[in-house]
Amino acid sequence: MTGPEKQAGMRRGGGMKMSRGKKCSNKNQNNIGRISTEKNHTYKEKEGEKRTLRQEWGLLVRGLKLALEICPKYFVFNILFQIGQIVSPYFSLYLSALFINELAGQCRWERLMLLAGITLSGQYGIKAASRLVQARRNVWQDVYFHQAEIFMFDRLHGLQYEHLENPEVTLLREKIFAGANAAGLGVLKLFWAMGQLISDLVDIIVSASLTVSIFRMTAEGTPGGLAGFINSVYGAGLLAVLLIWHVFLTVKCARIQMRQETKAMSGLAEMNTFFMTTYEMQGEDMAVFGLNKVLTRECERRMIRPAWLIEWSRGRIRNNTLRAAEEALVNLAVFLTVAAKAFLGVFGIGNFLLYRGTVTRFVNAVSNTLWELTLLRENNEALLLLYRFLDLPDEMYHGTLAVEKRDDIDYEIEFRNVSFRYPGTEEWVLRNVNMKFRIGDKLAIVGENGSGKTTFIKLLCRLYDPTEGVILLNGIDITRYRYEEYLTLFSVVFQDYRLFQFSLAANVAGAFDYDRDRVEKCLAQVGFGDRLAGLEKGIDTVMGRDYENDGIDLSGGEEQKVALARAVYKDAPFVILDEPTAALDPIAEAAVYENFQKIVEHKTAVFISHRLSSCRFCDDIIVFDKGRLVQRGGHDILAAAEGKYRQLWNAQAQYYN
């Protein structure tokens, strides 16, 4: 196993932990080098249809372009290092053969000293250059692994939002990470395989040029016995048959091994998903109910010698054993051929050493080349998974209109006959929604679970487009606006908001370049000022202790305030709170909403909550039921009228009365 392969093996089950993204842009803005996602590729993906060599080559070429774009310097230094590894042994073999021939022949002192000096100085120079190249290669190798993860991270968060919620896409991503981290498949394979392949090709050229003469040189006369047979045309024919058989067996073993590794990717992807989920299951329930025993047992069943891993390991052992036995037989035949010709006086004893080494290296280089080519061809299955991920379509229409920058922030949103169902389903989540609201409105959206509240917000923020109907901004279809500009109008705190182990300021600003005074002001506005005053590093304090020993762990309420401060910092015209306070008690939640209403002042505030008591301060309440907008009005009006709101209000009020 090579250095990169060892590193990949150590990273099994690893990969970057990714939070759910919301960006749906179709623009290739990846600074690592987003490759083309054109649909007309030169390969086929129809199940059961065998790809042609041209299609296989198309897969490989696209992968090489991607690898070079991710980290070209590693690719270059790896090739230089591999070539240096090839030149060094041939240099030693050739000079050693000349030295031994001189000893066995005229034994001239000056000649011996010259050869010794060239050998020592040459070996030192090659070794020094090789170490310099290796050092640079190792640096860029580490960089590459991070660059590859950054590339995948960026690509993930550039997907259309519906892909992020698709379990099939999640499993596809896990298969890609599993193959890369455990077996070095995909683009990883190209990085070290291409360096090794070029090294082997150079090995073949050099060894062939040094050994081709051995097949032309024969002993005079017709000696008998084994040596005579080896010296004859029949001996050369037998050696040729052995080499052809060696080629065939090498290709077969490589294809079997790669298929086993590809098959194992599914099992490893499922195991990684389970492991990461289980690892994050920490809390009081584990201790009180002894759930750790249940999870430990399930981990043992899934992770300690699972069936797919046993089959994979046994297959590798069988393949490696067969290859080792076959290579030993071929090397024995090569040794006997060279030894017989030396015995018959075809060449000197020094040349025996040279030919013995070069012929062996030629056989091994041919074997390795075929092995790598076969693995690269089978590796195309892993590349196909990557390409399917990279080529996930962005079917949202992206407009070109700039969002009007109004000093009076006078914007109006209208839902006109909007209906929606999630891709791949027939159930309508929203049906015929018609409504308008303007800047300055304070809206509360209520309804039972599954009534369509959160989906309404996703459509408003254009994470999805309506299946039917249209959403208008100041009378213009929102799909006609530039997507990134349209998103600047909204600041949303979702129920499952995410905070990261960056500084407090970076979490609030959503960037590493920020206005310090503004960050502190926003934190103070949401009630985090007293806690901030007690922090030694202030807004530079890191959240969490996974990466910084002096980081802090915030309570749920404090984290919620940081998330609210982030919404305030963005200073968007529309501010939406989608049940971010669900873990708080009703009184605390109502206080947060009422305080936040004062903070947003003249902006539009949209509040979603299961608790109707938290929405009494809103001017307008929108009631959803089974995907339909069934009621709208103020609290007093809705509570007095027959309908869904009164039903929900009475159902909750009994617990407070």
C-alpha positions as CSV (number, residue, x, y, z in Angstrom):
1,M,0.0,0.0,0.0
2,T,1.5,3.4,-1.0
3,G,1.7,6.5,1.1
4,P,-1.5,8.1,-0.2
5,E,-3.3,4.7,0.0
6,K,-2.3,4.4,3.7
7,Q,-3.5,7.9,4.3
8,A,-6.8,7.1,2.6
9,G,-7.1,3.9,4.7
10,M,-6.5,5.9,7.9
11,R,-9.3,8.3,6.9
12,R,-11.9,5.5,6.5
13,G,-15.2,6.6,7.8
14,G,-13.9,10.2,7.7
15,G,-14.6,13.0,5.4
16,M,-15.9,16.5,6.1
17,K,-19.0,16.8,8.2
18,M,-21.4,18.9,6.3
19,S,-24.4,20.9,7.4
20,R,-27.3,21.3,5.1
21,G,-26.9,24.1,2.6
22,K,-29.4,26.3,1.0
23,K,-27.7,27.7,-2.1
24,C,-29.2,26.7,-5.4
25,S,-27.1,28.7,-7.8
26,N,-26.3,27.2,-11.2
27,K,-23.2,29.3,-11.5
28,N,-19.9,27.4,-11.3
29,Q,-18.2,29.5,-8.7
30,N,-15.9,26.9,-7.2
31,N,-12.5,28.4,-6.8
32,I,-11.0,24.9,-6.7
33,G,-12.0,24.5,-10.3
34,R,-15.6,23.4,-11.1
35,I,-15.5,21.1,-14.1
36,S,-18.1,21.1,-16.8
37,T,-21.4,19.4,-16.0
38,E,-22.5,19.0,-19.6
39,K,-25.0,16.2,-20.1
40,N,-23.6,14.8,-23.4
41,H,-20.7,12.8,-22.1
42,T,-18.7,10.2,-24.1
43,Y,-19.7,7.3,-21.9
44,K,-22.9,5.3,-21.3
45,E,-24.6,4.7,-18.0
46,K,-27.4,2.4,-19.1
47,E,-27.6,-0.6,-16.8
48,G,-26.2,-3.8,-18.3
49,E,-24.6,-2.0,-21.3
50,K,-20.9,-2.5,-21.6
51,R,-18.8,0.6,-22.2
52,T,-16.5,0.8,-25.1
53,L,-12.8,1.6,-24.8
54,R,-13.5,5.1,-26.1
55,Q,-16.1,5.6,-23.4
56,E,-13.8,4.3,-20.7
57,W,-11.1,6.7,-21.9
58,G,-13.6,9.6,-21.8
59,L,-14.3,8.8,-18.1
60,L,-10.6,8.7,-17.3
61,V,-9.8,11.9,-19.2
62,R,-12.6,13.8,-17.4
63,G,-11.3,12.5,-14.1
64,L,-7.7,13.6,-14.9
65,K,-8.9,17.1,-15.7
66,L,-10.7,17.2,-12.4
67,A,-7.7,15.9,-10.5
68,L,-5.4,18.5,-12.2
69,E,-7.8,21.3,-11.4
70,I,-8.0,20.3,-7.7
71,C,-4.3,20.2,-7.1
72,P,-2.0,20.2,-10.1
73,K,1.3,20.6,-8.1
74,Y,0.8,17.3,-6.3
75,F,0.3,15.6,-9.7
76,V,3.5,17.1,-11.1
77,F,5.7,16.4,-8.1
78,N,4.3,12.8,-7.7
79,I,5.3,12.0,-11.3
80,L,8.8,13.5,-10.8
81,F,9.2,11.5,-7.7
82,Q,8.2,8.3,-9.4
83,I,10.5,8.8,-12.2
84,G,13.4,9.4,-9.8
85,Q,12.6,6.2,-8.1
86,I,13.0,4.4,-11.4
87,V,16.2,6.1,-12.5
88,S,18.1,5.3,-9.2
89,P,18.1,1.5,-9.4
90,Y,19.0,1.4,-13.1
91,F,21.9,3.7,-12.5
92,S,23.2,1.4,-9.7
93,L,22.6,-1.7,-11.8
94,Y,24.4,-0.4,-14.8
95,L,27.4,1.0,-12.9
96,S,27.7,-2.2,-10.8
97,A,27.7,-4.3,-14.0
98,L,30.6,-2.2,-15.4
99,F,32.5,-2.4,-12.2
100,I,32.2,-6.2,-11.9
101,N,33.1,-6.7,-15.6
102,E,36.2,-4.6,-15.0
103,L,37.2,-6.7,-11.9
104,A,36.7,-9.9,-13.8
105,G,38.5,-8.6,-16.8
106,Q,41.5,-6.2,-17.0
107,C,41.0,-4.9,-13.5
108,R,42.5,-1.4,-14.2
109,W,42.8,0.6,-11.0
110,E,42.1,4.0,-12.6
111,R,39.0,2.6,-14.3
112,L,37.7,1.1,-11.1
113,M,38.2,4.3,-9.2
114,L,36.4,6.3,-11.9
115,L,33.4,3.9,-11.8
116,A,33.3,4.0,-8.0
117,G,33.4,7.8,-8.0
118,I,30.6,8.1,-10.6
119,T,28.5,5.5,-8.7
120,L,28.8,7.3,-5.4
121,S,28.4,10.8,-6.6
122,G,25.6,9.8,-8.9
123,Q,23.7,8.0,-6.2
124,Y,24.1,10.9,-3.8
125,G,22.9,13.4,-6.4
126,I,19.9,11.3,-7.3
127,K,19.0,10.6,-3.7
128,A,19.3,14.3,-2.7
129,A,17.1,15.4,-5.7
130,S,14.6,12.6,-4.9
131,R,14.3,13.7,-1.3
132,L,13.7,17.3,-2.3
133,V,11.0,16.3,-4.7
134,Q,9.5,13.8,-2.2
135,A,9.3,16.6,0.4
136,R,7.4,18.8,-1.9
137,R,5.2,16.0,-3.0
138,N,4.3,15.1,0.6
139,V,3.4,18.8,1.3
140,W,1.1,18.9,-1.7
141,Q,-0.3,15.5,-1.0
142,D,-1.6,16.8,2.4
143,V,-2.9,19.9,0.6
144,Y,-4.7,17.7,-2.0
145,F,-6.8,15.8,0.5
146,H,-8.0,19.1,2.0
147,Q,-8.6,20.6,-1.5
148,A,-10.6,17.5,-2.5
149,E,-12.8,17.8,0.5
150,I,-13.2,21.6,0.0
151,F,-14.2,20.9,-3.6
152,M,-16.8,18.3,-2.5
153,F,-18.1,20.6,0.3
154,D,-18.5,23.5,-2.1
155,R,-20.2,21.3,-4.7
156,L,-22.6,20.0,-2.1
157,H,-23.6,23.4,-1.0
158,G,-24.0,24.5,-4.6
159,L,-26.7,21.9,-5.3
160,Q,-30.3,22.7,-5.9
161,Y,-31.9,22.5,-2.5
162,E,-34.2,19.6,-3.4
163,H,-31.1,17.4,-3.9
164,L,-30.0,18.1,-0.3
165,E,-33.2,16.7,1.0
166,N,-33.1,13.7,-1.3
167,P,-32.0,10.5,0.6
168,E,-30.8,9.0,-2.7
169,V,-28.4,11.9,-3.1
170,T,-27.2,11.5,0.5
171,L,-26.4,7.8,-0.1
172,L,-24.7,8.7,-3.4
173,R,-22.5,11.2,-1.5
174,E,-21.7,8.6,1.2
175,K,-20.7,6.0,-1.4
176,I,-18.3,8.5,-2.9
177,F,-16.7,9.3,0.5
178,A,-16.6,5.7,1.5
179,G,-14.8,4.7,-1.7
180,A,-12.3,7.5,-1.4
181,N,-11.6,7.3,2.3
182,A,-11.4,3.5,2.7
183,A,-10.1,2.3,-0.7
184,G,-8.8,5.4,-2.4
185,L,-11.2,5.1,-5.3
186,G,-12.4,7.9,-7.6
187,V,-10.2,10.9,-8.2
188,L,-7.9,9.9,-5.4
189,K,-7.0,6.8,-7.4
190,L,-6.0,8.9,-10.3
191,F,-3.6,11.0,-8.3
192,W,-1.2,8.2,-7.3
193,A,-2.2,5.7,-10.0
194,M,-1.2,8.0,-12.8
195,G,2.2,8.7,-11.2
196,Q,2.7,5.0,-10.7
197,L,1.6,4.3,-14.3
198,I,4.0,6.8,-15.8
199,S,6.8,5.4,-13.5
200,D,6.0,1.9,-14.8
201,L,6.0,3.0,-18.4
202,V,9.4,4.6,-18.0
203,D,10.5,1.4,-16.2
204,I,9.4,-0.6,-19.3
205,I,11.2,1.7,-21.7
206,V,14.5,1.7,-19.8
207,S,14.5,-1.9,-18.9
208,A,13.6,-3.0,-22.4
209,S,16.4,-0.9,-23.9
210,L,18.9,-2.5,-21.6
211,T,17.7,-6.1,-21.9
212,V,16.7,-6.4,-25.6
213,S,20.1,-7.6,-26.5
214,I,19.9,-10.7,-24.3
215,F,17.3,-12.2,-26.7
216,R,19.6,-11.6,-29.7
217,M,22.7,-13.1,-28.0
218,T,23.1,-16.9,-28.1
219,A,26.0,-19.3,-27.4
220,E,27.9,-20.8,-30.3
221,G,27.4,-24.4,-31.0
222,T,24.5,-26.5,-29.7
223,P,24.9,-27.2,-26.0
224,G,22.6,-29.8,-24.5
225,G,20.7,-30.1,-21.3
226,L,18.6,-27.5,-19.6
227,A,21.0,-24.7,-20.6
228,G,20.8,-25.7,-24.2
229,F,17.0,-25.8,-24.1
230,I,16.9,-22.3,-22.6
231,N,19.3,-21.1,-25.2
232,S,17.1,-22.5,-28.0
233,V,14.1,-21.0,-29.8
234,Y,11.9,-23.4,-27.8
235,G,13.1,-21.9,-24.5
236,A,12.4,-18.4,-25.8
237,G,8.9,-19.5,-26.8
238,L,8.2,-21.0,-23.4
239,L,9.3,-17.8,-21.7
240,A,7.0,-15.8,-24.1
241,V,4.1,-18.1,-23.1
242,L,4.8,-17.5,-19.4
243,L,4.9,-13.7,-20.0
244,I,1.6,-13.8,-21.9
245,W,0.0,-15.9,-19.1
246,H,1.4,-13.5,-16.6
247,V,-0.3,-10.6,-18.4
248,F,-3.6,-12.4,-18.6
249,L,-3.6,-13.4,-14.9
250,T,-2.6,-9.9,-13.8
251,V,-5.5,-8.3,-15.7
252,K,-8.0,-10.9,-14.3
253,C,-6.8,-10.4,-10.7
254,A,-7.0,-6.6,-11.0
255,R,-10.5,-6.7,-12.3
256,I,-11.7,-9.1,-9.6
257,Q,-10.1,-7.0,-6.9
258,M,-11.5,-3.7,-8.1
259,R,-15.0,-5.2,-8.5
260,Q,-14.8,-6.4,-4.9
261,E,-13.8,-2.9,-3.7
262,T,-16.6,-1.3,-5.7
263,K,-19.1,-3.7,-4.2
264,A,-17.8,-3.0,-0.7
265,M,-18.4,0.7,-1.1
266,S,-22.2,0.3,-0.5
267,G,-21.6,-1.6,2.7
268,L,-19.0,1.0,3.9
269,A,-21.3,3.9,3.0
270,E,-24.1,2.5,5.1
271,M,-21.7,1.7,8.0
272,N,-20.3,5.3,7.9
273,T,-23.7,6.8,8.0
274,F,-24.7,4.6,11.0
275,F,-21.4,5.3,12.8
276,M,-21.6,9.1,12.4
277,T,-25.3,9.1,13.6
278,T,-24.5,6.9,16.6
279,Y,-21.4,8.9,17.5
280,E,-23.6,12.0,17.9
281,M,-26.1,10.3,20.1
282,Q,-25.0,11.7,23.4
283,G,-27.1,13.0,26.3
284,E,-29.1,12.1,29.4
285,D,-31.1,9.4,27.8
286,M,-27.9,7.4,27.2
287,A,-27.2,7.4,30.9
288,V,-30.7,7.1,32.4
289,F,-31.9,4.3,30.1
290,G,-28.6,2.5,29.5
291,L,-29.0,3.0,25.7
292,N,-25.3,2.9,25.3
293,K,-25.5,-0.9,25.7
294,V,-28.1,-1.1,22.9
295,L,-26.0,1.1,20.6
296,T,-22.7,-0.7,21.4
297,R,-24.3,-4.0,20.5
298,E,-25.6,-2.7,17.2
299,C,-22.2,-1.1,16.5
300,E,-20.6,-4.5,17.0
301,R,-23.0,-6.2,14.7
302,R,-22.6,-3.6,12.0
303,M,-18.9,-2.7,12.3
304,I,-16.9,-5.6,13.7
305,R,-16.2,-8.0,10.8
306,P,-19.4,-7.3,8.8
307,A,-20.1,-9.7,6.0
308,W,-19.0,-7.3,3.2
309,L,-15.7,-6.6,4.9
310,I,-14.9,-10.3,5.4
311,E,-15.7,-11.1,1.7
312,W,-13.6,-8.1,0.7
313,S,-10.6,-9.2,2.8
314,R,-10.8,-12.8,1.7
315,G,-10.9,-11.8,-1.9
316,R,-7.8,-9.6,-1.5
317,I,-5.9,-12.4,0.2
318,R,-6.8,-14.8,-2.6
319,N,-5.8,-12.4,-5.3
320,N,-2.5,-11.4,-3.7
321,T,-1.6,-15.0,-3.0
322,L,-2.3,-16.0,-6.6
323,R,-0.3,-13.1,-7.9
324,A,2.7,-13.7,-5.7
325,A,2.9,-17.4,-6.7
326,E,2.6,-16.6,-10.4
327,E,5.2,-13.8,-10.2
328,A,7.6,-16.1,-8.4
329,L,7.2,-18.6,-11.3
330,V,7.9,-16.0,-13.9
331,N,10.9,-14.6,-12.0
332,L,12.3,-18.1,-11.7
333,A,12.0,-18.5,-15.5
334,V,13.7,-15.2,-16.1
335,F,16.5,-16.1,-13.6
336,L,17.1,-19.5,-15.3
337,T,17.3,-17.8,-18.8
338,V,19.9,-15.2,-17.7
339,A,21.9,-17.8,-15.7
340,A,22.0,-20.2,-18.6
341,K,23.2,-17.6,-21.0
342,A,25.9,-16.5,-18.5
343,F,26.9,-20.2,-18.0
344,L,27.3,-20.6,-21.7
345,G,29.5,-17.6,-21.9
346,V,27.1,-15.3,-23.9
347,F,28.1,-12.4,-21.6
348,G,30.2,-11.7,-18.6
349,I,29.4,-12.1,-14.9
350,G,28.8,-8.4,-14.5
351,N,26.2,-8.4,-17.3
352,F,24.5,-11.3,-15.5
353,L,23.8,-9.0,-12.6
354,L,22.6,-6.3,-15.0
355,Y,20.3,-8.5,-17.0
356,R,19.0,-10.4,-14.0
357,G,17.9,-7.0,-12.5
358,T,16.6,-5.4,-15.7
359,V,14.6,-8.4,-17.0
360,T,13.0,-8.8,-13.6
361,R,12.2,-5.1,-13.5
362,F,10.8,-5.3,-17.1
363,V,8.5,-8.2,-16.1
364,N,7.3,-6.5,-12.9
365,A,6.9,-3.2,-14.8
366,V,4.7,-4.8,-17.4
367,S,2.7,-6.5,-14.7
368,N,2.3,-3.3,-12.7
369,T,1.3,-1.3,-15.8
370,L,-1.4,-3.8,-16.7
371,W,-2.5,-3.9,-13.1
372,E,-2.8,-0.1,-12.9
373,L,-4.6,0.1,-16.3
374,T,-7.1,-2.5,-15.2
375,L,-7.6,-0.8,-11.8
376,L,-8.1,2.5,-13.6
377,R,-10.7,1.0,-15.9
378,E,-12.6,-0.6,-13.0
379,N,-12.1,2.7,-11.0
380,N,-14.3,4.3,-13.6
381,E,-17.3,2.8,-11.7
382,A,-16.3,5.0,-8.7
383,L,-15.8,8.0,-11.1
384,L,-19.3,7.4,-12.5
385,L,-20.7,7.9,-9.0
386,L,-18.8,11.1,-8.7
387,Y,-19.9,12.4,-12.1
388,R,-23.6,11.6,-11.2
389,F,-23.2,13.7,-8.1
390,L,-21.4,16.5,-9.9
391,D,-23.9,16.5,-12.8
392,L,-27.0,16.6,-10.6
393,P,-29.1,19.1,-12.6
394,D,-30.1,22.5,-11.5
395,E,-33.5,22.8,-13.0
396,M,-34.5,26.0,-11.3
397,Y,-34.8,29.0,-13.7
398,H,-32.3,31.7,-12.9
399,G,-33.4,35.1,-13.9
400,T,-31.3,38.1,-14.9
401,L,-33.1,41.0,-13.3
402,A,-31.5,42.9,-10.5
403,V,-33.5,43.3,-7.4
404,E,-34.5,47.0,-7.0
405,K,-32.6,48.6,-4.2
406,R,-35.2,50.8,-2.5
407,D,-34.3,53.4,0.1
408,D,-37.8,53.1,1.5
409,I,-37.5,49.2,1.4
410,D,-41.1,49.2,0.0
411,Y,-41.5,45.6,-1.1
412,E,-44.7,43.6,-1.6
413,I,-44.8,39.8,-1.8
414,E,-47.8,38.1,-3.4
415,F,-48.6,34.3,-3.6
416,R,-50.9,33.9,-6.6
417,N,-52.6,30.5,-6.9
418,V,-49.5,28.7,-5.5
419,S,-49.6,24.9,-5.1
420,F,-46.7,22.7,-4.4
421,R,-45.7,19.1,-4.0
422,Y,-42.2,17.7,-3.4
423,P,-40.4,16.1,-6.3
424,G,-41.2,12.4,-6.7
425,T,-44.4,12.6,-4.7
426,E,-48.1,13.0,-5.7
427,E,-49.3,14.6,-2.4
428,W,-50.0,18.3,-2.4
429,V,-48.3,20.1,0.5
430,L,-49.7,23.5,-0.4
431,R,-52.8,24.0,-2.5
432,N,-54.1,27.3,-4.1
433,V,-52.5,29.7,-1.7
434,N,-53.3,33.3,-2.4
435,M,-52.1,36.2,-0.2
436,K,-50.1,39.4,-0.1
437,F,-48.0,41.2,2.5
438,R,-45.9,44.3,2.5
439,I,-42.8,45.6,4.3
440,G,-43.7,46.5,7.9
441,D,-46.3,43.7,8.4
442,K,-45.9,41.5,11.4
443,L,-47.2,38.1,10.4
444,A,-47.7,34.9,12.4
445,I,-48.1,31.6,10.6
446,V,-49.8,28.9,12.5
447,G,-51.1,25.4,11.9
448,E,-50.7,21.8,12.9
449,N,-47.7,19.7,11.9
450,G,-47.7,19.0,8.2
451,S,-50.0,21.9,7.4
452,G,-47.5,23.5,5.1
453,K,-46.0,26.3,7.2
454,T,-42.3,25.5,6.7
455,T,-42.9,24.7,3.0
456,F,-44.5,28.1,2.6
457,I,-41.2,29.7,3.9
458,K,-39.1,27.5,1.6
459,L,-41.1,28.7,-1.4
460,L,-40.9,32.3,-0.2
461,C,-37.1,32.0,0.0
462,R,-37.1,30.2,-3.3
463,L,-35.5,27.0,-2.0
464,Y,-38.1,25.4,-4.1
465,D,-40.2,26.8,-7.0
466,P,-44.0,26.4,-7.0
467,T,-45.4,23.4,-8.8
468,E,-48.3,25.6,-9.9
469,G,-48.9,29.3,-9.6
470,V,-46.5,32.1,-9.2
471,I,-44.8,34.2,-6.4
472,L,-44.4,37.9,-7.2
473,L,-42.1,40.6,-5.8
474,N,-43.4,44.0,-6.5
475,G,-45.5,42.5,-9.3
476,I,-42.7,40.6,-11.0
477,D,-42.2,36.8,-10.9
478,I,-39.4,36.1,-8.4
479,T,-37.8,33.6,-10.9
480,R,-36.9,36.5,-13.1
481,Y,-34.6,38.0,-10.5
482,R,-31.0,37.0,-10.0
483,Y,-31.1,34.3,-7.4
484,E,-28.3,35.5,-5.2
485,E,-29.8,39.0,-5.1
486,Y,-33.2,37.8,-4.3
487,L,-31.8,35.9,-1.3
488,T,-30.4,39.1,0.1
489,L,-34.0,40.2,0.9
490,F,-34.4,37.4,3.5
491,S,-32.9,36.7,6.9
492,V,-34.2,33.4,8.3
493,V,-33.7,31.5,11.6
494,F,-34.9,28.0,11.0
495,Q,-35.9,25.6,13.8
496,D,-32.8,23.5,13.1
497,Y,-30.5,26.5,12.7
498,R,-26.7,25.7,12.7
499,L,-23.9,27.4,14.5
500,F,-20.3,26.5,13.8
501,Q,-17.1,26.2,15.8
502,F,-15.8,29.6,14.6
503,S,-15.6,32.7,16.6
504,L,-18.8,34.2,18.0
505,A,-18.4,37.2,15.6
506,A,-18.0,34.9,12.5
507,N,-21.2,33.1,13.5
508,V,-23.1,36.3,13.8
509,A,-21.7,38.0,10.7
510,G,-21.7,34.8,8.6
511,A,-18.2,35.9,7.4
512,F,-14.6,36.4,8.6
513,D,-14.7,40.0,7.6
514,Y,-17.1,41.9,9.8
515,D,-17.9,45.1,11.6
516,R,-17.0,44.5,15.3
517,D,-19.2,47.2,16.7
518,R,-22.2,46.0,14.7
519,V,-21.7,42.4,15.9
520,E,-21.6,43.6,19.5
521,K,-24.7,45.7,19.0
522,C,-26.7,42.9,17.4
523,L,-25.7,40.5,20.3
524,A,-26.8,43.2,22.8
525,Q,-30.1,43.7,21.0
526,V,-31.1,40.0,21.3
527,G,-30.2,39.9,25.0
528,F,-26.7,38.4,24.8
529,G,-24.9,41.5,26.1
530,D,-24.4,40.3,29.7
531,R,-23.0,37.0,28.6
532,L,-20.7,38.7,26.1
533,A,-19.4,41.0,28.8
534,G,-18.3,38.0,30.8
535,L,-16.2,36.5,28.0
536,E,-12.5,37.2,28.2
537,K,-12.0,37.2,24.4
538,G,-15.4,38.9,23.7
539,I,-16.7,38.3,20.2
540,D,-13.4,36.5,19.3
541,T,-14.3,33.6,21.6
542,V,-14.6,30.4,19.7
543,M,-17.9,28.4,20.1
544,G,-17.3,24.8,21.1
545,R,-14.2,23.0,22.3
546,D,-13.6,20.4,19.5
547,Y,-10.9,22.6,18.0
548,E,-10.0,25.2,20.6
549,N,-9.4,24.3,24.3
550,D,-10.5,27.8,25.4
551,G,-13.7,27.7,23.4
552,I,-17.1,27.9,25.2
553,D,-20.2,25.7,25.2
554,L,-23.4,27.8,25.2
555,S,-26.7,26.8,26.5
556,G,-29.6,26.2,24.1
557,G,-31.1,29.6,24.9
558,E,-27.8,31.3,24.4
559,E,-27.2,29.6,21.0
560,Q,-30.7,30.7,20.0
561,K,-29.8,34.3,20.8
562,V,-26.7,34.0,18.6
563,A,-28.8,32.7,15.8
564,L,-31.2,35.6,16.2
565,A,-28.3,38.1,16.3
566,R,-27.2,36.6,12.9
567,A,-30.6,37.4,11.5
568,V,-30.4,41.0,12.8
569,Y,-26.8,41.5,11.5
570,K,-27.9,40.6,7.9
571,D,-30.2,43.6,8.0
572,A,-32.6,42.1,5.4
573,P,-36.1,43.6,4.7
574,F,-37.8,40.3,5.5
575,V,-37.0,38.5,8.8
576,I,-38.4,35.0,9.3
577,L,-38.3,33.0,12.5
578,D,-39.4,29.4,11.7
579,E,-39.9,27.9,15.2
580,P,-36.3,28.5,16.4
581,T,-37.6,28.7,20.0
582,A,-39.4,25.4,20.0
583,A,-37.3,24.1,22.9
584,L,-38.2,27.1,25.1
585,D,-41.3,27.3,27.4
586,P,-44.3,29.3,26.1
587,I,-43.6,32.3,28.3
588,A,-39.9,32.5,27.3
589,E,-40.9,32.0,23.6
590,A,-43.5,34.8,23.7
591,A,-40.9,37.1,25.3
592,V,-38.3,36.4,22.6
593,Y,-40.8,37.0,19.8
594,E,-42.1,40.3,21.4
595,N,-38.6,41.5,21.9
596,F,-37.5,40.5,18.4
597,Q,-40.5,42.4,17.0
598,K,-39.2,45.6,18.5
599,I,-35.7,44.9,17.1
600,V,-36.9,44.5,13.5
601,E,-39.0,47.7,13.7
602,H,-40.2,48.7,10.3
603,K,-39.2,45.4,8.5
604,T,-41.5,42.6,7.7
605,A,-41.3,39.9,10.4
606,V,-42.8,36.4,9.8
607,F,-43.1,34.2,12.9
608,I,-44.0,30.5,12.8
609,S,-44.9,28.8,16.0
610,H,-47.0,25.9,17.3
611,R,-47.9,28.0,20.3
612,L,-50.6,30.5,19.5
613,S,-50.0,32.5,22.7
614,S,-46.7,33.7,21.1
615,C,-48.5,35.3,18.2
616,R,-50.9,37.5,19.9
617,F,-48.7,40.6,19.4
618,C,-48.8,40.1,15.6
619,D,-51.0,42.3,13.4
620,D,-51.9,39.5,11.0
621,I,-52.2,35.8,11.6
622,I,-52.3,33.3,8.7
623,V,-53.7,29.9,9.4
624,F,-52.8,26.8,7.4
625,D,-54.7,23.5,7.5
626,K,-53.7,20.5,5.3
627,G,-51.8,22.7,2.9
628,R,-54.5,25.4,2.4
629,L,-54.7,28.9,3.7
630,V,-58.0,28.7,5.6
631,Q,-58.0,31.8,7.8
632,R,-56.4,35.2,8.1
633,G,-56.9,38.1,10.5
634,G,-56.0,39.5,13.9
635,H,-56.1,37.3,17.0
636,D,-59.3,38.7,18.5
637,I,-61.2,38.3,15.3
638,L,-59.9,34.7,14.6
639,A,-60.4,33.6,18.2
640,A,-64.0,34.8,18.2
641,A,-64.9,33.2,14.8
642,E,-65.6,29.5,14.1
643,G,-62.7,27.9,12.4
644,K,-59.3,26.2,12.7
645,Y,-57.6,29.1,14.7
646,R,-60.3,29.0,17.4
647,Q,-60.0,25.2,17.5
648,L,-56.2,25.4,18.0
649,W,-56.5,28.2,20.5
650,N,-59.0,26.5,22.7
651,A,-57.0,23.2,22.5
652,Q,-53.9,25.0,23.9
653,A,-55.6,27.4,26.2
654,Q,-56.9,24.7,28.5
655,Y,-53.4,23.8,29.5
656,Y,-52.7,27.4,30.6
657,N,-56.1,28.0,32.2
